């Protein structure tokens, strides 16, 4: 330790889960095509091709040094590593990181959101309240995760197939009118078919209040960790449809290791899914008898 650092401890604080670091920064052998033999023996047995492609930017983008090199430099030079996690959630992965770097791993515990503040808007409270307890499928992907038009069609038609009431919130990266983008993405005649039991909207909504409503039984989400914890705290069944980055790994941890949700099945090559995949995932966690 040089003179400038002597007497001071450097700490690397990660905003992603430990399992994500394990996969992102140890599964780089053969450009993400396989996991190293010392990887924890858990549900993550291999890396789908579509996931490997999504993560290649870690090793090849942002010039030199790459994202991978920069993170490794931080870990190598720090005195301890902090995760917002716990042994009960990620024990094997935390042990793996410890074994690789022989440094203290400090656990802050998962960050659980505060109870939602304020009342739910009357229009949503009235609509949600018109359906039985735990019957509604709520779908949201946050403000920074966007589906393609083809993904939107497969998603909403899969949810329609369940026969359950639903509320789908979709956002778009385009600068054009969001309502126009929404209508363009939906299948022809969709809103007319589902008008008695379905709502599709865009923009910000009171997600925590909606999830906490007694009529909401299932939360289809992108497996962002904040969304996962909001769903768990609210007592919703969880269906994961990850679309980028650490969301894929979060879904594996929560859906397979911890059995806290179900992931929509994807094509190994390109990550595509069809409406039947969405239907099966939602129906597997909802015990409502319909039709």
C-alpha positions in Angstrom: 0.0 0.0 0.0 1.5 3.3 -1.0 1.8 6.3 1.3 -1.3 8.0 -0.1 -3.5 5.1 0.8 -1.8 4.0 4.1 -4.3 4.0 6.9 -7.3 4.2 4.7 -9.5 1.3 3.6 -10.9 1.2 0.0 -14.3 -0.5 -0.3 -15.9 -1.7 -3.6 -19.7 -1.3 -3.3 -21.7 -3.2 -5.9 -25.3 -2.3 -6.9 -25.8 -5.7 -8.6 -26.2 -9.0 -6.8 -23.2 -11.2 -6.1 -24.4 -13.9 -8.5 -24.3 -11.3 -11.3 -20.6 -10.6 -10.7 -20.0 -14.3 -10.6 -21.5 -14.8 -14.1 -20.5 -11.5 -15.7 -16.9 -11.5 -14.6 -16.0 -15.2 -14.2 -18.0 -16.6 -17.0 -15.8 -14.9 -19.7 -14.0 -18.1 -20.7 -14.4 -18.5 -24.5 -16.4 -15.3 -24.7 -19.1 -16.3 -22.3 -19.7 -19.8 -23.8 -19.1 -21.8 -20.7 -18.7 -21.4 -16.9 -15.4 -22.2 -15.2 -15.2 -25.6 -13.5 -15.0 -23.9 -10.0 -18.3 -22.1 -10.5 -20.8 -22.9 -7.7 -22.9 -26.0 -8.3 -26.3 -24.3 -8.4 -29.1 -23.9 -10.9 -27.0 -21.8 -13.2 -25.5 -24.6 -15.3 -24.7 -22.9 -18.5 -25.1 -19.6 -20.3 -27.7 -19.3 -23.1 -26.3 -18.0 -26.4 -28.6 -15.0 -26.3 -27.3 -14.1 -22.8 -23.7 -14.5 -23.9 -24.3 -12.1 -26.8 -26.0 -9.5 -24.5 -23.0 -9.5 -22.1 -20.2 -9.3 -24.6 -20.2 -5.5 -24.3 -18.6 -5.9 -20.9 -15.5 -7.2 -22.6 -15.5 -5.3 -25.8 -17.0 -1.8 -25.3 -16.0 1.6 -23.9 -12.5 1.4 -25.4 -9.5 0.2 -23.4 -9.6 -0.7 -20.6 -12.9 -2.5 -21.0 -15.7 -2.6 -18.4 -14.3 -6.0 -17.4 -10.8 -4.6 -16.9 -12.0 -1.6 -14.9 -14.1 -3.6 -12.5 -11.4 -6.2 -12.0 -8.9 -3.3 -11.2 -11.3 -2.0 -8.6 -11.8 -5.3 -7.0 -8.0 -6.1 -7.0 -7.2 -2.8 -5.3 -9.9 -2.6 -2.7 -9.8 -3.9 0.9 -13.3 -5.2 1.1 -16.4 -5.8 -1.1 -20.0 -4.8 -0.2 -23.2 -6.4 -1.6 -26.8 -5.5 -0.9 -27.5 -9.2 -0.2 -27.4 -11.9 2.4 -26.2 -15.5 2.9 -29.7 -16.9 2.7 -30.1 -15.5 -0.8 -26.7 -16.0 -2.3 -24.5 -18.1 0.0 -22.7 -20.2 -2.7 -21.9 -17.1 -4.8 -20.7 -15.1 -1.9 -18.4 -18.0 -0.9 -17.2 -18.2 -4.5 -16.2 -14.5 -4.5 -14.4 -14.8 -1.2 -12.4 -17.8 -2.5 -11.4 -15.9 -5.6 -10.1 -12.8 -3.9 -9.5 -13.7 -0.3 -11.1 -10.4 0.8 -13.8 -9.6 3.3 -17.3 -9.6 1.7 -19.6 -7.3 3.7 -23.4 -7.9 3.4 -25.8 -5.0 3.8 -28.9 -7.2 3.3 -31.4 -6.7 0.5 -32.9 -3.2 0.3 -36.6 -3.5 1.1 -38.7 -0.6 -0.1 -40.6 1.6 2.4 -44.4 1.2 2.4 -45.9 3.2 -0.4 -46.8 6.8 0.5 -50.0 8.4 -0.7 -53.3 6.9 -1.9 -53.8 5.1 -5.1 -55.4 7.2 -7.8 -59.2 6.8 -7.8 -59.4 5.6 -11.4 -57.0 2.7 -10.7 -58.5 2.0 -7.3 -62.0 1.7 -8.8 -60.8 -0.5 -11.7 -58.7 -2.8 -9.5 -61.5 -3.0 -6.9 -64.0 -4.4 -9.5 -62.2 -7.8 -9.6 -61.8 -10.6 -7.0 -58.8 -10.8 -4.7 -55.6 -12.0 -6.2 -57.0 -12.4 -9.7 -55.3 -9.6 -11.6 -52.1 -9.9 -13.6 -50.0 -6.7 -13.3 -47.2 -6.3 -15.8 -44.5 -3.6 -15.8 -40.9 -3.3 -17.0 -39.9 -0.1 -15.4 -38.9 3.2 -17.1 -35.7 2.0 -18.8 -36.5 -1.4 -20.2 -38.3 -1.5 -23.5 -39.9 -4.3 -25.5 -39.9 -4.5 -29.3 -43.3 -4.4 -31.1 -43.1 -8.2 -31.7 -42.4 -8.8 -28.0 -45.3 -6.6 -27.0 -47.7 -8.6 -29.2 -46.5 -11.9 -27.8 -46.7 -10.6 -24.3 -50.2 -9.2 -24.3 -51.6 -12.1 -26.3 -50.1 -14.5 -23.9 -51.7 -12.7 -21.0 -55.0 -12.5 -22.9 -54.9 -16.3 -23.3 -55.0 -16.8 -19.5 -58.5 -15.3 -19.4 -57.5 -13.4 -16.2 -58.0 -9.6 -15.7 -54.8 -7.7 -16.3 -53.1 -4.4 -16.3 -50.1 -3.9 -18.6 -47.8 -0.9 -18.4 -45.5 -0.4 -21.4 -42.9 2.3 -22.1 -41.1 3.1 -25.3 -37.6 4.5 -26.1 -38.9 6.6 -29.0 -39.3 10.3 -28.7 -42.7 10.1 -30.4 -46.0 10.3 -28.7 -46.0 7.3 -26.2 -49.8 6.7 -26.7 -49.3 6.5 -30.4 -46.4 4.1 -30.0 -48.5 1.9 -27.7 -51.4 1.7 -30.1 -49.0 0.8 -33.0 -47.4 -2.0 -30.9 -50.7 -3.7 -29.9 -52.3 -6.4 -32.1 -55.2 -5.4 -34.3 -58.5 -5.5 -32.4 -56.8 -6.3 -29.1 -58.2 -3.5 -27.0 -61.7 -4.3 -28.2 -61.4 -7.9 -27.3 -60.2 -7.3 -23.7 -62.0 -4.1 -22.8 -64.1 -5.7 -20.1 -61.1 -7.1 -18.2 -57.8 -5.6 -19.5 -56.0 -2.2 -19.3 -52.9 -1.3 -21.3 -51.2 2.1 -20.5 -48.0 3.9 -20.8 -46.1 6.3 -18.6 -45.6 6.4 -14.9 -48.0 4.6 -12.5 -48.1 4.0 -8.7 -46.5 0.6 -9.0 -46.1 -0.1 -5.2 -49.7 0.9 -4.5 -50.9 -1.2 -7.4 -48.9 -4.2 -6.3 -50.2 -3.8 -2.7 -53.9 -3.8 -3.9 -55.8 -6.9 -2.8 -57.0 -7.7 -6.3 -53.4 -8.1 -7.8 -52.2 -11.7 -7.6 -49.4 -11.9 -10.2 -46.5 -9.5 -11.1 -44.9 -10.0 -14.5 -41.7 -8.0 -14.5 -38.2 -7.7 -16.0 -36.4 -9.1 -13.0 -34.8 -5.8 -12.0 -34.0 -6.4 -8.3 -36.1 -3.4 -7.1 -39.1 -4.7 -8.9 -38.5 -8.2 -7.5 -38.4 -6.9 -3.9 -41.5 -4.8 -4.4 -43.4 -7.9 -5.7 -42.2 -10.0 -2.8 -43.1 -7.4 -0.2 -46.6 -7.2 -1.7 -47.1 -10.9 -1.6 -47.5 -11.3 -5.4 -46.7 -14.3 -7.5 -43.7 -13.5 -9.7 -43.2 -14.1 -13.4 -39.9 -13.0 -14.9 -39.3 -11.8 -18.4 -35.7 -10.4 -18.3 -34.6 -8.2 -21.2 -31.1 -7.0 -20.6 -28.0 -7.1 -18.3 -28.2 -8.4 -14.8 -32.0 -9.0 -15.2 -31.2 -12.4 -16.8 -29.1 -13.5 -13.8 -31.5 -12.2 -11.2 -34.3 -14.3 -12.8 -32.2 -17.4 -12.6 -31.4 -16.8 -8.9 -35.0 -16.0 -7.9 -36.7 -18.4 -10.2 -34.5 -21.5 -9.9 -32.2 -21.2 -6.9 -34.8 -19.7 -4.6 -38.0 -20.9 -6.2 -39.6 -17.5 -5.8 -41.0 -17.1 -9.3 -41.2 -18.5 -12.8 -39.2 -17.3 -15.8 -40.8 -17.2 -19.2 -39.2 -19.8 -21.4 -36.9 -18.3 -24.1 -35.2 -19.6 -27.3 -31.6 -20.4 -26.5 -30.3 -18.8 -29.7 -31.9 -15.4 -29.8 -33.9 -15.1 -26.5 -37.2 -14.8 -28.3 -40.5 -16.0 -26.7 -44.0 -16.6 -27.9 -47.4 -16.0 -26.4 -47.7 -19.6 -25.3 -44.6 -19.2 -23.2 -46.1 -16.2 -21.4 -49.4 -18.0 -21.0 -47.8 -21.1 -19.4 -45.6 -19.1 -17.0 -48.5 -17.0 -15.7 -50.9 -19.9 -15.4 -48.3 -21.9 -13.5 -48.4 -19.4 -10.6 -52.1 -18.5 -10.7 -54.6 -21.0 -9.4 -57.7 -19.1 -10.8 -60.0 -21.3 -12.8 -61.3 -19.4 -15.8 -63.3 -20.1 -18.9 
